[in-house]
Amino acid sequence: MNMDKKKRNRILSAVFVVILVAGVFFMDNTVDSYVRRVLSLCAIYAIVGLSMNLVNGFTGMFSLGQAGFMAVGAFTVAVFTVPVEQRAAVFYLEPMNPLIADIELPFVAALLLGGLLSAILAFLIGAPVLRLKGDYLAIATLGFSEIIRIVFTNMQTVTNGALGIKYIPTINSLWWTIGIMIIVVVLMVLLIHSSYGRAFKAIREDEIAAEAMGINLFKHKVISFVTSGFFAGIGGGLMAALLGTVDPLQFRFTLSYDILLIIVLGGMGSISGTVIAAFVVTAGKEWLRFLDETVMIGGWEVPIFRPGFRMVIFSVLLMVVVLFYRRGLMGTNELTWDFIFEKLEKLKTKFSKKGAPKEVSK
């Protein structure tokens, strides 16, 4: 890359950062609480999508355990941020375990603790199951995710069982969710461009060749899995603080499928594709919510608009996208300035050829 392109990219990146900060500030102070919540949810799904893409897209494994790691992060934030004076109103069937009943942490400390506990659990799970491959690994991680949910359902004195935990102090600012999403994106970019990231990609492409080049397969798989668990725990903690309440049913295995849909749609092995798909999928579901409501035209009820019709239309739209973009919206590419200008140059060349006059044969 020549110096002119580097200078151009730096200037454009600086302008983009300024626009992004101004946009978040504007939306945080002008839009209503519903829009802020949807945008925050988009950012949280982007974080969890990046955590799954690290394992599935960049390292080439097939894991479906994100819901379990999110549950660990969410309940950690819930348990340690609920004010001590309100815990008796939450744990009214059985009192809270005395070992943690008087421990109250700031939100940031509880969030990092949730990510750390998720990473430790990922290490304990990964040590035995990462020797499996393909569908067997997917089934094993999915099973562990369900085990975590069932255990939380029965830990009455810690998680309040099936009743869940309420009175969680909520985050109402976009700076928390979008700000942490930006930090996670930056960390992911640094990781993927490091020697560990190159090792992950080598394992994805060919495990035998990677091992022949001296890459420790098990070590790097564990690092990828543990890092993924940490980010998923952070996403789960943010979700608990956004909603203000948490219960085990929120973390059923279908949640892992939703995250898998995001990374497949965005592109397996694309950071920017995952972020774009997270916003498109999450905001798209909300935008199509009117399809679930009864529509009257001249006193006549339109028969096709019924609860659940929104997901039918949304699924059809996703199928159309997957048919035309079989590797996702971005594939393994990233939305860099060079990529954007390359696409614009191709479009310019294509339209100039269409508009050029044809030569008349003599």
Secondary structure, 3 states (H helix, E strand, C coil): CCHHHHHHHHHHHHHHHHHHHHHHHHHHHHCCHHHHHHHHHHHHHHHHHHHHHHHHHHCCCCCCCHHHHHHHHHHHHHHHHCCHHHHHHHCCCCCCCCCCCCCCCCHHHHHHHHHHHHHHHHHHHHHHHCCCCHHHHHHHHHHHHHHHHHHHHHCHHHHCHHHCECCCCCCCCHHHHHHHHHHHHHHHHHHHCCHHHHHHHHHHHCHHHHHHCCCCHHHHHHHHHHHHHHHHHHHHHHHHHHHCCECHHHHCHHHHHHHHHHHHHHCCCCHHHHHHHHHHHHHHHHHHHHHHCCCEECCEECCCCCCCHHHHHHHHHHHHHHHHCCCCCCCCCCCCHHHHHHHHHHHHHHHHHHHCCCCCCC
